[in-house]
Amino acid sequence: MAVGIFDFFSVCLRRCVTFRIILPNDVPDVWKEANPHLQRPMKTLVLLHGYSGSCTDWMNSSLIVDLANKYNLAVICPAGENSFYLDGRETGRKYGTYVGEELIQYARKTFGLSEKAEDTFIGGLSMGGFGAIHTGLQFNHTFSRIFALSSALIIHNVEKMAPGTEDAVANYDYYKLMFGEPSELSASINNPEELVRRILKAGDRIPDIYMACGTEDFLLEENHIFRDFLLEQGVKVTYHESGGNHDFVFWNQYLEPAISWMLECGE
């Protein structure tokens, strides 16, 4: 097992960036005999942090290192700032393209990871859950499966905001910078629902989607809305809900089931 910290220059972000990576590349042969995941080529999971978080969150607060070893996953944890992993119009703010294209290509070339979409997944929590869904849809030929925990699917909240207003997280100006003009958000590619509509209209593929949210989570209704939207559009979604709040107690409860679903879905 190797855990690394890497810096490289990102063209999308116009600066040097840092990401973490877990590589279960030295598992003893005796372990492989009892674990079918270790008897196949390594697969790749991009794992996204939440708002106010960092690329260290998953490694510091979850069991992802042990799970990467158990399931033979290369896990890449990028730093997404508070970007919602969206492409901004401003120079140096193409966070979606950075995660969904540039970082993946760099990691594949540098670490010899699979080039196949069926071996490449994306997941995240809160803002990172939104990012996993949006990036997975935007780059639907890069990722074959998406899992999203307690996702900040706040599109319909943002589109109602007016200048001078704010919520418990941020103000109108922040949301406008991240998502674009709120009044135009519904038909924008920054809206995951609009991406789904466009993919379906084009007859293209939608990655398999897994969602989970706690019944005490302040984002529960937003997750219900997106789940119901997917079902109304005829998009299959695996959805789980149980007691829990917006914290790593809940996210750790669903991390391994999400990974297990992700692998079983494709094997």
C-alpha angles and dihedrals in degrees: 000000000000124000114191142182113212134187124195138156113265117208090196093056097031094227146069111287135192130221136172124227135190117204119184090198102137105049112155115253091238090063092053093060092066099037121065091194089065091053094065132062117282119269127209132239123186107204120198128205127220136252113306088011135116142217089269097060099090093046094046099043108027142052093249095122092057092042092050088056094045095048099034095242129156101217120202119194113190127188109248099176107207092311101120081230091275131141110251123204091232120093112269097020105098094124095153094053090043092057099034100042120003099045093043092051092047093049093046092051096042100043102027094244124169117282092207123107090216088063096046125081139171131208141163150158131248106329085008090053088056088046093050092051095043096042092043090054096041091050097033092154092055098051127043099186137031132195122188126185122198089341121204093230091165100148095120091047093051096047090060095054121112130200112284095025129113141177132213092284109039146337134264093264092057093050091047090053092049102039105021125239104353094218089058097044098098093068095034125109086236086074112085090207090058090049089054091050092050094048092050092047090052091049090237129143126275115208117244109268131212120185133181132176136171121246090232094048116119088223096055096107092049089053091049091052094052093043091052091046091055092049092048089053091051093249114145114234130176106218129185130183132178142145111306148105137235097286146093091269087070096035092052089051091059103031097087095040088051092051092045090051090047093055098038089051090063103033 
